[in-house]
Amino acid sequence: MPETKRLNIAMIGSGFIARAHSNAFHQVGRFFDVPYSLGLKAVCGRNQTKLQAFARQWGWAEICSDWQEVVGRKDIDVVDIAVPNALHAPIAMAAAKAGKMIFCEKPLAMSLPEAQTMAAAVKDLPNLVWFNYRRVPAVAFAKQLITEGKLGKVYHYRSYYFNQSGVDPAKGQTWRYRAGEAGSGAIGDLLSHSIDMALDLNGQIAELSAMKHTFTPGREVDDAVAVMVHFANGSLGTFEASRFGVGRRNGIGFEVYGEKGSLAFDLEDMNRLRFYESTEPPSLQAYKNILVTGPDQPYSANFWKPGHLIGYEHTFIATLGDFLQTLAYREPFHPNFYDAVRTQAVLEAVEASTAAGNWVKPQAK
């Protein structure tokens, strides 16, 4: 492992997701063997009173109101983008011009052309997109089992993401419900996570047909979306995402059915993966409810002893830990901006299908 190097971070944003990022910056060196120490140098935002409190709580050295000034500073190595979607591109492009490493929240952009421009700008710079659910140990274990051929040929991929945030009128006044800042509703906010996991677990989507709906009159963005897909591997898929899933707080999950077995996962029980093997003798065929906390399972060597549960925050720590390890050894990291472009292409195809009412092929290069 190379000698320890300090990386100074400037984070743009101070909301909910910025807390998750800040925690990961503090914790990653305690769980992962990485040759970097992270300096929480500057955090940027518009509300100075809120920003000061945030900086004190999370250990940021400075606060600033002008992100354009901070991304070009010579003492900044990493720019972390944790702001509304409409600001992702201008910040990423400025940071790329300044030669910084770039971390960006999802969805990457407001459109596919914008995402492609961003990816081209950072192609020679270390970068990541915070599709953190890939790093849930149970999801990573599902990928391992699929890659090992435990399911054989995949027939069906079913995905869902339900929460009830859209029912709350107060939340409907935030940036996530304004088209000019978010671009879309459940499509960008929820479906993007589901698509990224599906592309990682089951491969490319060849074509899709979608519909969306807004339940609240006058709301600028979609509240719910449903999608049917053909995957390139020949399997069929369905996706649902809704902010009107009453009773679900953060219910993202998937089911995968193949010739040799099946898998099922739900984030509201994130430490468990259901696994069925049809190759077992008939008398023993049943779902195994696997507690994915080790031994010999993804990230079990990084976190607690087997049987000791982890939480949402560990997915960000693992994302950052993997990134820093690949950075040290000059290896590729995923998901990066180009991975996010492929997800953006599917989201754009979803929007096109809902408008035209027909099947659409995602157009990612």
VEXPAPA-793633 format. One record per residue (C-alpha): x, z, y; residue number from 1; residue in one letter. Coordinates in steps of 0.001 Angstrom, whole numbers, plus 524288, in hexadecimal, padded with zeros to 5 digits. Layout:
BEGIN
+-------+-------+-------+------+------+
:  east :    up : north : resi : resn :
+-------+-------+-------+------+------+
:     X :     Z :     Y :  NUM :    A :
...
+-------+-------+-------+------+------+
//
This chain:
BEGIN
+-------+-------+-------+------+------+
:  east :    up : north : resi : resn :
+-------+-------+-------+------+------+
: 80000 : 80000 : 80000 :    1 :    M :
: 80587 : 7FC51 : 80D6B :    2 :    P :
: 808EC : 806A8 : 81776 :    3 :    E :
: 7FDB0 : 80C63 : 81F3A :    4 :    T :
: 7F9BF : 804D1 : 82B56 :    5 :    K :
: 7F073 : 80927 : 835FA :    6 :    R :
: 7E4D4 : 800A7 : 83952 :    7 :    L :
: 7DD7F : 803BC : 845DD :    8 :    N :
: 7CEFD : 800A5 : 845B9 :    9 :    I :
: 7C5B2 : 7FD2F : 850B3 :   10 :    A :
: 7B77C : 7FE36 : 84C85 :   11 :    M :
: 7ACEA : 7F784 : 8545A :   12 :    I :
: 7A057 : 7FF3D : 85293 :   13 :    G :
: 79C6B : 80D63 : 850CA :   14 :    S :
: 78FA6 : 80D2D : 84942 :   15 :    G :
: 78BF2 : 810CC : 83B63 :   16 :    F :
: 794E1 : 8072C : 83493 :   17 :    I :
: 7A04C : 80ACD : 83D6C :   18 :    A :
: 79F74 : 8188C : 837B8 :   19 :    R :
: 7A0FE : 812F5 : 829FF :   20 :    A :
: 7ACC8 : 80AFC : 82E58 :   21 :    H :
: 7B2FB : 81693 : 83560 :   22 :    S :
: 7B190 : 81F0B : 82965 :   23 :    N :
: 7B82C : 8149B : 8210D :   24 :    A :
: 7C37F : 813AB : 82A9C :   25 :    F :
: 7C5BD : 82249 : 8295C :   26 :    H :
: 7C3CE : 82331 : 81AAD :   27 :    Q :
: 7CA03 : 816FF : 814D1 :   28 :    V :
: 7D7D1 : 81C94 : 8140C :   29 :    G :
: 7D2B3 : 82879 : 80CCC :   30 :    R :
: 7CCDD : 82059 : 801CD :   31 :    F :
: 7D536 : 813FC : 80165 :   32 :    F :
: 7E3EA : 81267 : 8009E :   33 :    D :
: 7E5F8 : 8098B : 80C5C :   34 :    V :
: 7F23A : 807AA : 81496 :   35 :    P :
: 7EAE6 : 808D0 : 82159 :   36 :    Y :
: 7E700 : 813C4 : 82A75 :   37 :    S :
: 7DB50 : 8107A : 832E9 :   38 :    L :
: 7DAC3 : 81429 : 84128 :   39 :    G :
: 7CD26 : 81522 : 846EF :   40 :    L :
: 7D1EC : 81039 : 85408 :   41 :    K :
: 7C5F5 : 80BEE : 85BBC :   42 :    A :
: 7B746 : 80B17 : 85A15 :   43 :    V :
: 7AF16 : 8028F : 86317 :   44 :    C :
: 7A0E1 : 803B1 : 8671B :   45 :    G :
: 79794 : 8030E : 8729D :   46 :    R :
: 7922C : 810EA : 87304 :   47 :    N :
: 79DBA : 818FE : 877A6 :   48 :    Q :
: 79764 : 82635 : 87531 :   49 :    T :
: 79410 : 82277 : 8673F :   50 :    K :
: 7A15E : 81C3E : 86585 :   51 :    L :
: 7A8A7 : 82874 : 869C2 :   52 :    Q :
: 7A118 : 830B3 : 86003 :   53 :    A :
: 7A38D : 826AE : 85557 :   54 :    F :
: 7B220 : 8263C : 85834 :   55 :    A :
: 7B335 : 8350F : 857AA :   56 :    R :
: 7ABDB : 835F9 : 84ADB :   57 :    Q :
: 7B340 : 82B28 : 843EF :   58 :    W :
: 7C0D0 : 82CD5 : 849B4 :   59 :    G :
: 7C228 : 82095 : 851FC :   60 :    W :
: 7CD1D : 821D2 : 85BDF :   61 :    A :
: 7C6F0 : 819D2 : 866C9 :   62 :    E :
: 7B9EA : 81460 : 86B12 :   63 :    I :
: 7B7C2 : 807B1 : 87260 :   64 :    C :
: 7AC8B : 7FF8D : 8777A :   65 :    S :
: 7B339 : 7F234 : 877C3 :   66 :    D :
: 7B590 : 7ECA8 : 86A2A :   67 :    W :
: 7BBE8 : 7E098 : 8700F :   68 :    Q :
: 7C6C1 : 7E912 : 87590 :   69 :    E :
: 7C943 : 7F0DD : 8694E :   70 :    V :
: 7C9DC : 7E5D0 : 85F37 :   71 :    V :
: 7D598 : 7DFD3 : 865F6 :   72 :    G :
: 7DD8A : 7EC34 : 86769 :   73 :    R :
: 7EB06 : 7EBE5 : 86141 :   74 :    K :
: 7E943 : 7F986 : 85B7F :   75 :    D :
: 7DD49 : 7F52F : 8538D :   76 :    I :
: 7DF5C : 7EF85 : 845F4 :   77 :    D :
: 7D167 : 7EF3A : 8409F :   78 :    V :
: 7C47D : 7EC15 : 8474B :   79 :    V :
: 7B889 : 7F175 : 84035 :   80 :    D :
: 7AB99 : 7EB3B : 84434 :   81 :    I :
: 79FFF : 7F478 : 842A7 :   82 :    A :
: 7965C : 7EF5F : 84CBF :   83 :    V :
: 789FB : 7E6EE : 84CFB :   84 :    P :
: 78B42 : 7D9CB : 8462E :   85 :    N :
: 78B63 : 7D19E : 8528D :   86 :    A :
: 79856 : 7D7CF : 85688 :   87 :    L :
: 79F6B : 7D564 : 849A4 :   88 :    H :
: 7A425 : 7C7C5 : 84D14 :   89 :    A :
: 7A93E : 7CA00 : 85AF1 :   90 :    P :
: 7B091 : 7D64F : 856E8 :   91 :    I :
: 7B615 : 7D02F : 84A87 :   92 :    A :
: 7BA81 : 7C3FD : 851C5 :   93 :    M :
: 7C13C : 7CBFA : 85C65 :   94 :    A :
: 7C7BB : 7D4AE : 8523D :   95 :    A :
: 7CC35 : 7C8CD : 84A83 :   96 :    A :
: 7D214 : 7C2B9 : 856B9 :   97 :    K :
: 7D98B : 7CF77 : 858B3 :   98 :    A :
: 7DE76 : 7CEFD : 84A9C :   99 :    G :
: 7D7C6 : 7DB6A : 845FA :  100 :    K :
: 7D310 : 7DF38 : 83884 :  101 :    M :
: 7C443 : 7DEC0 : 838F1 :  102 :    I :
: 7B9B8 : 7E696 : 83212 :  103 :    F :
: 7ABA1 : 7E25B : 83452 :  104 :    C :
: 79E4D : 7E782 : 830C5 :  105 :    E :
: 79464 : 7DEEA : 829FB :  106 :    K :
: 78E38 : 7D53B : 82B63 :  107 :    P :
: 79A44 : 7CE76 : 83098 :  108 :    L :
: 79385 : 7C61C : 83AC6 :  109 :    A :
: 786E9 : 7C167 : 840FC :  110 :    M :
: 787E5 : 7B403 : 83A81 :  111 :    S :
: 78FB3 : 7AC7A : 8306A :  112 :    L :
: 79750 : 7A444 : 83A63 :  113 :    P :
: 79AFA : 7B0BB : 8418E :  114 :    E :
: 79F63 : 7B715 : 834D3 :  115 :    A :
: 7A792 : 7AB27 : 83140 :  116 :    Q :
: 7AE1F : 7AB58 : 83E98 :  117 :    T :
: 7B145 : 7B9CE : 83CF6 :  118 :    M :
: 7B6DC : 7B7CB : 82F51 :  119 :    A :
: 7BF82 : 7ACAF : 8340A :  120 :    A :
: 7C48B : 7B521 : 83F36 :  121 :    A :
: 7C8BD : 7C058 : 83643 :  122 :    V :
: 7CDBE : 7B842 : 82AC9 :  123 :    K :
: 7DBD0 : 7BC8B : 82CF5 :  124 :    D :
: 7D878 : 7CAAB : 83025 :  125 :    L :
: 7D501 : 7D5EC : 826F4 :  126 :    P :
: 7C656 : 7D7F6 : 827A4 :  127 :    N :
: 7BAED : 7DE47 : 820B2 :  128 :    L :
: 7AC29 : 7DE98 : 8219A :  129 :    V :
: 7A59C : 7EB98 : 81EBB :  130 :    W :
: 79D33 : 7E780 : 81337 :  131 :    F :
: 79FA0 : 7F52F : 80E12 :  132 :    N :
: 795FE : 7F4F2 : 802B1 :  133 :    Y :
: 79FAC : 7ECDF : 7FACB :  134 :    R :
: 7A7A8 : 7F974 : 7FA1C :  135 :    R :
: 79D12 : 801EA : 7F40C :  136 :    V :
: 7A3C8 : 8055B : 7E727 :  137 :    P :
: 797A8 : 801AF : 7DF5A :  138 :    A :
: 79735 : 7F44F : 7E5EF :  139 :    V :
: 7A5B5 : 7F230 : 7E39C :  140 :    A :
: 7A3B5 : 7F63E : 7D565 :  141 :    F :
: 79869 : 7ECAA : 7D42B :  142 :    A :
: 7A179 : 7E1CE : 7D8D5 :  143 :    K :
: 7ABA5 : 7E60E : 7CEE4 :  144 :    Q :
: 7A1C5 : 7E57E : 7C3CF :  145 :    L :
: 79CC3 : 7D827 : 7C81D :  146 :    I :
: 7AA95 : 7D2D5 : 7C976 :  147 :    T :
: 7ADEF : 7D7E4 : 7BBE3 :  148 :    E :
: 7A279 : 7D02F : 7B675 :  149 :    G :
: 79A6B : 7DBFB : 7B274 :  150 :    K :
: 78DE8 : 7D50F : 7B6C2 :  151 :    L :
: 791D7 : 7C788 : 7B223 :  152 :    G :
: 78A89 : 7BC83 : 7B8E3 :  153 :    K :
: 7825D : 7C1E3 : 7C411 :  154 :    V :
: 77409 : 7BDE0 : 7C460 :  155 :    Y :
: 76E27 : 7C5F2 : 7CF6A :  156 :    H :
: 77323 : 7CCF2 : 7DB7F :  157 :    Y :
: 76924 : 7D56B : 7E290 :  158 :    R :
: 76C64 : 7DC0F : 7EF78 :  159 :    S :
: 764F8 : 7E4A7 : 7F8F1 :  160 :    Y :
: 76793 : 7EC6F : 8053D :  161 :    Y :
: 75C95 : 7F4E5 : 80A70 :  162 :    F :
: 75C6E : 7FF0E : 8151C :  163 :    N :
: 751A1 : 803DE : 81DFF :  164 :    Q :
: 75898 : 80328 : 82B1C :  165 :    S :
: 74F99 : 7F893 : 8305B :  166 :    G :
: 743A0 : 80137 : 82F60 :  167 :    V :
: 74901 : 80A88 : 839BF :  168 :    D :
: 744FA : 80576 : 84746 :  169 :    P :
: 75072 : 80C78 : 84DA9 :  170 :    A :
: 75A76 : 80535 : 84580 :  171 :    K :
: 753C7 : 7F897 : 84915 :  172 :    G :
: 7591A : 7FA46 : 856DC :  173 :    Q :
: 7676D : 7F9F1 : 852B1 :  174 :    T :
: 770C3 : 7EE4A : 852E8 :  175 :    W :
: 76E43 : 7EB3D : 84498 :  176 :    R :
: 76095 : 7E6AB : 84852 :  177 :    Y :
: 764A6 : 7DE14 : 853CC :  178 :    R :
: 76755 : 7CFFA : 8502B :  179 :    A :
: 7715D : 7CE19 : 85AE9 :  180 :    G :
: 779EF : 7D914 : 8559D :  181 :    E :
: 7771D : 7D8FD : 846FA :  182 :    A :
: 773C8 : 7CAC0 : 84462 :  183 :    G :
: 76A88 : 7CE66 : 83967 :  184 :    S :
: 7642B : 7DA5A : 8337A :  185 :    G :
: 763F3 : 7DD8B : 82513 :  186 :    A :
: 76B1D : 7D0CD : 82246 :  187 :    I :
: 777B1 : 7D478 : 82936 :  188 :    G :
: 776A8 : 7E326 : 82831 :  189 :    D :
: 772C8 : 7E490 : 819E3 :  190 :    L :
: 7730A : 7D795 : 812BC :  191 :    L :
: 78127 : 7D514 : 816D8 :  192 :    S :
: 785AC : 7E097 : 80E82 :  193 :    H :
: 77DB9 : 7DBD1 : 802E1 :  194 :    S :
: 782F7 : 7CDFC : 80409 :  195 :    I :
: 79114 : 7D287 : 80507 :  196 :    D :
: 78FA4 : 7DA99 : 7F899 :  197 :    M :
: 788EE : 7CF66 : 7F17D :  198 :    A :
: 79390 : 7C5A9 : 7F51F :  199 :    L :
: 79DC0 : 7CF53 : 7F065 :  200 :    D :
: 796C2 : 7D2A0 : 7E3B0 :  201 :    L :
: 79023 : 7C5D6 : 7DFEC :  202 :    N :
: 796AD : 7BAEB : 7E783 :  203 :    G :
: 7921A : 7B0B0 : 7F11C :  204 :    Q :
: 783FD : 7AD98 : 7F46C :  205 :    I :
: 780E6 : 79F27 : 7F2BF :  206 :    A :
: 7739F : 79EA1 : 7F964 :  207 :    E :
: 768CD : 7A796 : 7FDFA :  208 :    L :
: 75AEC : 7A882 : 802DB :  209 :    S :
: 756EF : 7B38A : 80BEB :  210 :    A :
: 74C26 : 7B982 : 813FC :  211 :    M :
: 74C8C : 7C422 : 81E4F :  212 :    K :
: 7425F : 7CC6A : 82518 :  213 :    H :
: 7411D : 7D542 : 830ED :  214 :    T :
: 73721 : 7E015 : 82F00 :  215 :    F :
: 737A4 : 7E5A1 : 83CCF :  216 :    T :
: 730F8 : 7DCF6 : 84702 :  217 :    P :
: 73A13 : 7D8B2 : 851D4 :  218 :    G :
: 74686 : 7DC9E : 84AC2 :  219 :    R :
: 7519E : 7D2E0 : 84D34 :  220 :    E :
: 757C2 : 7D313 : 83F9C :  221 :    V :
: 75371 : 7D286 : 8317E :  222 :    D :
: 74F2A : 7DEFA : 82A8D :  223 :    D :
: 7500D : 7D99C : 81CB9 :  224 :    A :
: 75556 : 7CE0B : 8150F :  225 :    V :
: 753D5 : 7C904 : 8071E :  226 :    A :
: 75CAD : 7BEB9 : 8010A :  227 :    V :
: 75D2A : 7B703 : 7F44B :  228 :    M :
: 76A49 : 7B11D : 7F09A :  229 :    V :
: 7714A : 7A89F : 7E6D5 :  230 :    H :
: 77F20 : 7AD80 : 7E47C :  231 :    F :
: 78A14 : 7A3E6 : 7E1AD :  232 :    A :
: 78BFA : 7AA41 : 7D440 :  233 :    N :
: 77E3D : 7A630 : 7D041 :  234 :    G :
: 7779F : 7B35E : 7D1E8 :  235 :    S :
: 76B50 : 7B5D8 : 7D9CB :  236 :    L :
: 76ACC : 7BFFD : 7E484 :  237 :    G :
: 76144 : 7C722 : 7ED3E :  238 :    T :
: 76413 : 7CF09 : 7F97D :  239 :    F :
: 75B29 : 7D7EF : 8014F :  240 :    E :
: 75EDA : 7DF43 : 80DA6 :  241 :    A :
: 755A7 : 7E6F5 : 81633 :  242 :    S :
: 75599 : 7F15B : 820B3 :  243 :    R :
: 747C5 : 7F4A1 : 81C64 :  244 :    F :
: 74B52 : 7FA1A : 80F08 :  245 :    G :
: 74402 : 806CE : 8115A :  246 :    V :
: 749D2 : 811A1 : 80902 :  247 :    G :
: 75740 : 80B67 : 80811 :  248 :    R :
: 761C7 : 810B0 : 81118 :  249 :    R :
: 76CC8 : 80783 : 80D30 :  250 :    N :
: 768A7 : 80122 : 8008A :  251 :    G :
: 771D3 : 7F5E3 : 7FDD1 :  252 :    I :
: 7732F : 7F1E1 : 7EFAA :  253 :    G :
: 77483 : 7E703 : 7E5C7 :  254 :    F :
: 77167 : 7E39A : 7D7B2 :  255 :    E :
: 77945 : 7D998 : 7CFF6 :  256 :    V :
: 77452 : 7D42A : 7C2F9 :  257 :    Y :
: 77D2C : 7CC93 : 7B9D2 :  258 :    G :
: 77DCA : 7C7C5 : 7ABD4 :  259 :    E :
: 78533 : 7D3E7 : 7A728 :  260 :    K :
: 77F48 : 7DE73 : 7AFAA :  261 :    G :
: 77B4F : 7E2C6 : 7BD2F :  262 :    S :
: 77F35 : 7EB62 : 7C89F :  263 :    L :
: 7776A : 7F2A6 : 7D2F4 :  264 :    A :
: 77B96 : 7FA23 : 7DF24 :  265 :    F :
: 774EF : 80109 : 7EA7F :  266 :    D :
: 77C46 : 806EE : 7F600 :  267 :    L :
: 77314 : 81292 : 7F6B9 :  268 :    E :
: 77954 : 81694 : 7E9CA :  269 :    D :
: 78681 : 810E0 : 7ED61 :  270 :    M :
: 78EF9 : 817BE : 7E359 :  271 :    N :
: 787A5 : 811C9 : 7D7D1 :  272 :    R :
: 7871D : 80468 : 7D16A :  273 :    L :
: 77D6B : 80099 : 7C6DD :  274 :    R :
: 78342 : 7F81C : 7BC1F :  275 :    F :
: 77CA5 : 7F1FC : 7B04C :  276 :    Y :
: 78413 : 7EB60 : 7A529 :  277 :    E :
: 77C11 : 7E277 : 79C5A :  278 :    S :
: 787CE : 7E169 : 7934C :  279 :    T :
: 7858A : 7EF54 : 78E82 :  280 :    E :
: 77E46 : 7F118 : 7819A :  281 :    P :
: 76F8D : 7F04C : 78416 :  282 :    P :
: 76DE5 : 7FEBD : 78120 :  283 :    S :
: 77777 : 8023E : 78BFF :  284 :    L :
: 77358 : 7F895 : 79679 :  285 :    Q :
: 76FC4 : 8001A : 7A2BE :  286 :    A :
: 773DF : 80140 : 7B0E4 :  287 :    Y :
: 77FC5 : 809B6 : 7B35F :  288 :    K :
: 77EA2 : 81164 : 7BFEB :  289 :    N :
: 78D25 : 811C0 : 7C357 :  290 :    I :
: 7926B : 81B9B : 7CD17 :  291 :    L :
: 79CE5 : 81365 : 7D3D4 :  292 :    V :
: 7A5F7 : 81E1F : 7D878 :  293 :    T :
: 7B093 : 81C33 : 7CE43 :  294 :    G :
: 7B86F : 81CF1 : 7C653 :  295 :    P :
: 7BE03 : 80F32 : 7C661 :  296 :    D :
: 7B3CE : 809DC : 7CFBD :  297 :    Q :
: 7B58B : 803E3 : 7DD59 :  298 :    P :
: 7BB05 : 80D77 : 7E76B :  299 :    Y :
: 7BA58 : 81908 : 7DE13 :  300 :    S :
: 7C8F6 : 81B06 : 7E018 :  301 :    A :
: 7C71B : 81B54 : 7EEE6 :  302 :    N :
: 7BC17 : 82500 : 7F083 :  303 :    F :
: 7B780 : 830CC : 7E8B2 :  304 :    W :
: 7B83D : 83497 : 7DA67 :  305 :    K :
: 7AE73 : 82E50 : 7D0F1 :  306 :    P :
: 7A09A : 83308 : 7D31E :  307 :    G :
: 7A2D1 : 836AF : 7E167 :  308 :    H :
: 79A49 : 82DE2 : 7E9B2 :  309 :    L :
: 79E74 : 825FA : 7F570 :  310 :    I :
: 79658 : 82102 : 800E0 :  311 :    G :
: 793E9 : 81618 : 80A90 :  312 :    Y :
: 79FEA : 81955 : 812AA :  313 :    E :
: 7A903 : 816DD : 8072E :  314 :    H :
: 7A553 : 8086C : 80702 :  315 :    T :
: 7AB93 : 806B2 : 81466 :  316 :    F :
: 7B784 : 80E83 : 81059 :  317 :    I :
: 7B922 : 805FB : 80444 :  318 :    A :
: 7B759 : 7F97F : 80C2E :  319 :    T :
: 7C1EC : 7FDB0 : 815A3 :  320 :    L :
: 7CAB7 : 802B8 : 80AC8 :  321 :    G :
: 7CA2A : 7F5C7 : 80394 :  322 :    D :
: 7CCB5 : 7EE5A : 81031 :  323 :    F :
: 7D8BB : 7F66C : 8139A :  324 :    L :
: 7DE31 : 7F51F : 805E7 :  325 :    Q :
: 7DC9D : 7E654 : 8060A :  326 :    T :
: 7E28F : 7E617 : 813AD :  327 :    L :
: 7EE88 : 7ED6D : 80ECE :  328 :    A :
: 7F0B8 : 7E3ED : 803A9 :  329 :    Y :
: 7EC97 : 7D7D3 : 80B5E :  330 :    R :
: 7E18B : 7D51A : 801E7 :  331 :    E :
: 7D42B : 7CF5F : 8055A :  332 :    P :
: 7C935 : 7D8C9 : 808B6 :  333 :    F :
: 7BAB2 : 7D6B6 : 80664 :  334 :    H :
: 7B115 : 7D672 : 80CD3 :  335 :    P :
: 7B7B2 : 7CFCF : 8183E :  336 :    N :
: 7B271 : 7C6F1 : 822EC :  337 :    F :
: 7B1F9 : 7BB2D : 819D9 :  338 :    Y :
: 7AA06 : 7C2DB : 80FF0 :  339 :    D :
: 7A0E3 : 7C6B3 : 81AFD :  340 :    A :
: 79F8F : 7B850 : 81EC7 :  341 :    V :
: 79A26 : 7B582 : 8112F :  342 :    R :
: 79060 : 7C07C : 812E6 :  343 :    T :
: 78CFE : 7BB55 : 82078 :  344 :    Q :
: 78A90 : 7ADE4 : 81A97 :  345 :    A :
: 7807F : 7B3B6 : 81162 :  346 :    V :
: 77A09 : 7BB33 : 81C8B :  347 :    L :
: 77968 : 7AE9F : 82483 :  348 :    E :
: 77364 : 7A787 : 818E7 :  349 :    A :
: 7694B : 7B267 : 817D3 :  350 :    V :
: 76592 : 7B094 : 82620 :  351 :    E :
: 764E4 : 7A1D1 : 8245B :  352 :    A :
: 75C53 : 7A31C : 81856 :  353 :    S :
: 752E4 : 7AC78 : 81EF4 :  354 :    T :
: 75175 : 7A2D5 : 82A24 :  355 :    A :
: 74FE6 : 7967C : 82200 :  356 :    A :
: 74921 : 79C1D : 8160E :  357 :    G :
: 751DA : 79528 : 80C4E :  358 :    N :
: 75DF7 : 796E3 : 803D2 :  359 :    W :
: 76AF0 : 79734 : 80B28 :  360 :    V :
: 7791F : 79679 : 806A0 :  361 :    K :
: 7827D : 79FFF : 80D72 :  362 :    P :
: 78CB2 : 79850 : 81506 :  363 :    Q :
: 79908 : 7A0AE : 81474 :  364 :    A :
: 7A5F7 : 7995F : 8147C :  365 :    K :
+-------+-------+-------+------+------+
//
